[in-house]
Amino acid sequence: VRKIALRRGVSASKLVQHGLPVRQAFWQPAPARTQLVQELGLSEDRKTILVVGGGDGVGSLEKIVEATAVEAARVCPDEAQIVAVCGKNAELRRRLASKQYANVTVQVKGFVKRMSDYMQVADCLVTKAGPGTIAEACTRGLPMMLSSFLPGQEAGNVPFVTKGGFGDYSQKPAVIATTVCGWLQHPEQLEEMSSRALAAASPRAAMTIAADLCDMLEAAEDGAEQY
């Protein structure tokens, strides 16, 4: 948007970029991981892959969960757990919950209110390229695998993640599964990706934007021409 505005002749001095606002839970300090895994019913000794499909649970979530479960059981048996968040898609939640997998734990959830906590305990994330989810994951330093994007509005989010060095992209469930399970076997790589995700985060964006808006209102009331 900033580049488009500049091309349309808007002065750079009138453009301020603070990042996408995220909910308060994401920029507050998180509880200890030990506490969170107990509250969320997860195992503290297993690596966690968080797979989300948005509020409506759309996309190839079912195929991704199945492929990832099979791959995790193959390359790191009894060392991984998957949290599949189906949102409001009750039928998808029912189907996934009815499946059984050997050597890997799969926790199936519907719409969750504690996404910040799930992201805090996860080692990596599989998600579509929604800007809100990406911004939230960055505040938690969460490496991410993007599985799809909406043409136009979400297309630019893919290079933001891949070129930023904290994620990858593929629409193929098998490639997604191989990639994220490979990350789990290389903790140094995950740590580096986590650091890059944190560097791309703007956890206080909402507060900074609000402060700027207040300054603009005060300037307008004073008749100033700062903006």
C-alpha positions in Angstrom: 0.0 0.0 0.0 2.9 2.4 0.8 4.5 1.7 -2.6 1.2 2.3 -4.4 0.6 5.6 -2.4 4.1 6.8 -3.4 3.5 6.0 -7.0 0.2 7.9 -6.9 2.1 11.0 -5.7 1.5 10.9 -1.9 4.4 12.6 -0.1 6.6 10.2 1.8 6.3 12.5 4.8 2.6 11.7 5.0 3.1 8.0 5.1 3.8 6.2 8.3 4.1 2.4 8.5 3.7 0.8 11.9 2.6 -2.8 11.0 -0.6 -4.7 11.4 -2.4 -4.4 14.8 -2.8 -7.6 16.7 -4.9 -8.4 19.7 -3.7 -7.5 23.2 -3.0 -11.1 24.1 -0.3 -11.3 21.5 1.8 -8.3 22.8 1.5 -9.2 26.5 4.1 -11.5 28.0 3.0 -15.1 27.8 2.7 -17.5 30.7 5.4 -20.2 31.1 5.3 -23.0 28.5 5.0 -25.6 31.2 1.8 -24.0 32.5 0.3 -23.5 29.0 0.9 -27.1 27.8 -0.9 -28.4 30.9 -3.8 -26.0 30.4 -4.1 -26.9 26.7 -3.9 -30.6 27.3 -0.6 -31.1 25.4 2.6 -33.0 26.1 5.5 -30.9 27.2 7.9 -33.5 25.8 6.7 -33.4 22.2 7.3 -31.0 19.4 4.1 -29.2 18.4 2.8 -28.4 14.9 -0.1 -26.0 14.9 -2.3 -26.3 11.8 -5.0 -23.7 11.3 -7.6 -23.1 8.6 -9.0 -19.7 9.6 -12.2 -19.0 11.4 -14.2 -21.1 8.9 -11.8 -24.0 8.7 -11.5 -23.7 5.0 -8.8 -24.9 2.6 -7.0 -28.2 2.5 -6.8 -28.5 6.3 -7.9 -32.2 6.4 -5.4 -33.3 3.8 -2.6 -31.3 5.4 -3.3 -32.7 8.9 -3.4 -36.3 7.5 -0.2 -35.9 5.5 1.6 -34.3 8.4 0.5 -36.9 10.9 1.7 -39.7 8.6 5.1 -38.0 8.0 5.6 -37.1 11.6 5.0 -40.7 12.7 7.5 -41.8 10.1 10.4 -39.5 10.7 10.0 -38.6 14.4 7.7 -41.3 15.9 6.3 -40.4 19.4 8.1 -37.1 19.3 5.5 -34.8 17.7 2.0 -33.6 18.3 -0.4 -31.8 16.0 -3.0 -29.3 16.9 -5.6 -28.9 14.2 -7.8 -25.9 14.6 -11.0 -26.3 12.4 -12.7 -23.0 13.4 -16.4 -23.1 12.9 -16.3 -26.1 10.5 -18.0 -28.7 12.7 -18.1 -31.4 10.1 -14.4 -31.1 9.5 -13.7 -31.3 13.2 -15.9 -34.4 13.5 -14.1 -36.2 10.6 -10.6 -35.4 11.9 -11.5 -36.3 15.5 -12.7 -39.7 14.3 -9.3 -40.6 12.8 -6.6 -42.5 14.7 -2.9 -42.2 14.0 0.0 -44.3 15.3 3.1 -42.7 16.9 1.8 -39.2 16.7 -0.8 -37.3 18.8 -3.4 -35.2 17.0 -5.6 -32.8 19.0 -8.6 -31.5 17.1 -10.1 -28.2 18.1 -13.0 -26.1 16.8 -13.0 -22.3 17.2 -10.4 -21.4 19.8 -10.1 -18.2 21.9 -6.6 -18.9 23.1 -4.7 -18.8 19.8 -2.0 -16.7 21.4 -1.3 -19.5 23.8 -1.4 -22.2 21.1 1.1 -20.2 19.1 3.3 -19.7 22.2 3.7 -23.5 22.8 3.9 -24.4 19.1 7.2 -25.0 17.3 5.9 -24.2 13.9 2.6 -23.2 12.2 0.8 -24.2 9.0 -1.7 -21.6 7.8 -3.1 -19.8 4.8 -1.4 -16.5 4.1 -3.9 -14.3 6.1 -2.3 -11.1 7.3 -3.7 -11.3 10.8 -2.5 -14.8 11.4 1.0 -14.0 10.0 1.3 -10.9 12.2 0.2 -12.8 15.3 2.6 -15.6 14.6 5.5 -13.2 14.2 4.8 -11.7 17.6 5.3 -15.2 19.0 8.4 -15.9 16.9 6.7 -18.8 15.2 8.1 -20.2 12.0 5.3 -20.8 9.5 4.4 -22.8 6.4 1.9 -21.1 4.1 -0.5 -23.4 2.4 -2.6 -21.0 0.3 -3.4 -17.3 -0.3 -6.3 -15.3 -1.7 -5.3 -13.7 -5.0 -4.7 -10.0 -4.7 -5.0 -9.1 -1.1 -2.9 -12.0 0.3 -0.5 -12.6 -2.5 2.1 -10.2 -1.1 2.1 -12.0 2.2 3.9 -15.0 0.7 7.2 -13.2 -0.2 7.0 -11.3 3.1 7.3 -14.7 4.9 9.6 -16.5 2.5 12.0 -13.7 1.8 12.0 -12.8 5.4 13.5 -16.2 6.1 10.9 -17.4 8.7 8.8 -19.6 6.5 8.0 -21.4 3.2 5.1 -21.9 0.9 3.5 -24.8 -0.9 -0.1 -25.8 -1.7 0.8 -29.5 -1.7 0.0 -31.3 1.5 2.9 -33.8 1.0 5.4 -31.0 0.6 4.0 -29.1 3.6 4.3 -32.3 5.7 7.8 -33.0 4.6 8.9 -29.4 5.2 7.5 -28.9 8.7 8.6 -32.3 9.9 12.1 -31.5 8.6 12.1 -28.3 10.6 11.3 -30.3 13.8 14.5 -32.3 13.2 16.7 -29.2 13.0 16.2 -27.1 16.1 19.0 -24.7 15.1 17.1 -23.9 11.9 13.8 -23.4 13.9 15.6 -21.1 16.3 17.0 -19.0 13.5 13.6 -18.8 11.8 12.0 -17.8 15.1 14.4 -15.0 15.5 13.6 -13.7 12.0 9.9 -13.9 12.7 10.3 -11.8 15.9 12.3 -9.3 13.9 9.4 -8.9 11.5 6.9 -8.4 14.2 5.2 -5.2 15.3 3.6 -6.2 18.6 2.8 -2.6 19.7 1.4 -1.5 16.3 -2.1 -0.9 17.7 -0.8 1.4 20.5 1.5 3.2 18.2 -1.2 3.8 15.6 -3.6 5.1 18.3 -0.9 7.4 19.6 -0.3 8.8 16.1 -4.0 9.4 15.6 -4.2 11.3 18.8 -1.3 13.4 17.8 -3.0 14.1 14.5 -6.2 15.2 16.2 -4.3 17.5 18.5 -2.4 19.0 15.6 -5.6 19.5 13.7 -7.2 21.2 16.7 -4.2 23.5 17.0 -4.4 24.4 13.3 -1.0 22.8 12.7 0.0 21.3 9.4 2.1 18.4 10.6 0.1 15.9 8.5 
